[in-house]
Amino acid sequence: MSAATVTPPMSRARAREIAAGLDLRALPPDFYANPYPVYAFLRESEPVRRMPDGSYLVTKYADLVGVNRDAQAFSSDKKVEFTPKYGAGSPLLEHHTTSLVFNDPPLHTRVRKLMMGALTRRAIADMEPGLVTLVDGLLDRIESQGGGDLVEDFASAIPVEIIGNLLGVPHAGRGPLRAWSLAILGALEPRLTPGQEALGNRSVGEFTAYLKTLVAHRRKYPGDPEHDVLTRLIQGEAAGERLTESELLQNCVFILNAGHETTTNLIGNALVALQEWPDEKEALLARMRRMAADPAALEADLGAAIDEFLRFESSNQLGNRRAVRPCVVGGVPLEEGALVTLCIGAANRDPAQFINPDTLDLSRQDNRHLAFGFGIHQCAGLSLARLEGRIAIGRFLQRFPGYRLTAPPLRGGRARFRGFLHAAFAIR
């Protein structure tokens, strides 16, 4: 296949046309295929755009940093926005207004502190041997088949196992995890169909029902709190508050969702991007060969590549805040209660912050991308995501340097979470 078919180009005239009537609830197919020219036009012409629903879309890097930094003026609490979207008393409303990402301190502080206690540098380092074994097993299967699907057979299988291990989910119970996660996160899209809403509500209900049984077992038979996130969340801090049952269950759901979709997209996006940028792929392979005898140097180089993949194709493209008082963003006055959509995908391609931002440069230095957020809501699992990406992509390339796509990959058709549903490939 031609590499150009992966991310089709968009003319400036078409980008201007889409931008003029942009509504995140009604996006054309060519935006999903390649939103970056539209983001570029908005950054240049109207970096703080008033949207048809009255919210504001922010696209400049400096403005996103400013909003993320000011937790006093901008709230992450989504009850005001999500209640009419999902309906009072719905499972989706309970989940998305109780999870860590859509809450402010003190709940945010309590839950994040408990999670981070099981995601220490040592704990994450201890995961590496098991992760290598998992990845190598997947690669063995791919080799025996002569190829497969980058998402189904590789990228999506890794985070489900890692998060399953963190929560201590028995292997026999991991089958539905990915489908639950896709359905619950799919309900966060700006446009929600009745079918998506029903599936999302059902998935929250089924997942929390499963977790109740798992929590009851873990209360009776605790795991090692240094490595078992669920045990830490159950036990809480020795002298601190414990989570309510709802807070506990919904944040376990959040841990799976946060760790699954974004990491799947990181790995899938990266391996597809290397097909579009063959010179970068060959340069990376050459450096990997040179550094094979220097594990520390190889780890650092692959780490820089992972950050560039995250910048170039951010797994999570959109974030949300609500102004709790009148304020100004990018010179535009915002009223109290204004809803703000932070366009991470646009900020990570801002030429004011990144040289040649539309170029994949796996040797890029000082790469301060916003793929993991910024400020108090920076992703708690960023070190784990980087480890998963580094091991998965590095070992895949070592085994299959000549892999090739055999059909145009299928995008997920989402504005918030950018990734692929399928990407068929052969290894020779």
Secondary structure, DSSP 8 states (H G I E B T S, - for coil): --GGGTS----HHHHHHHHHT--TTS--HHHHH--HHHHHHHHHH-SEEE-TTS-EEE--HHHHHHHHH-TTTEE---HHHHHHHH-TT-HHHHHHTTSGGG--TTHHHHHHHHHHTTS-HHHHHHHHHHHHHHHHHHHHHHHHHTEEETIIIIITHHHHHHHHHHHT--GGG-TTHHHHHHHHHHTTSSS--HHHHHHHHHHHHHHHHHHHHHHHHHHHS---TTT-HHHHHHH--TTS----HHHHHHHHHHHHHHHHHHHHHHHHHHHHHHHH-HHHHHHHHHHHHHTTT-HHHHHHHHHHHHHHHHHHT-SB-EEEEEESS-EEETTEEE-TT-EEEEEHHHHTT-TTTSSSTTS--TT--S----TT--GGGS-TTHHHHHHHHHHHHHHHHHH-TT-EESS--EE---SSB--EEE-EEE--
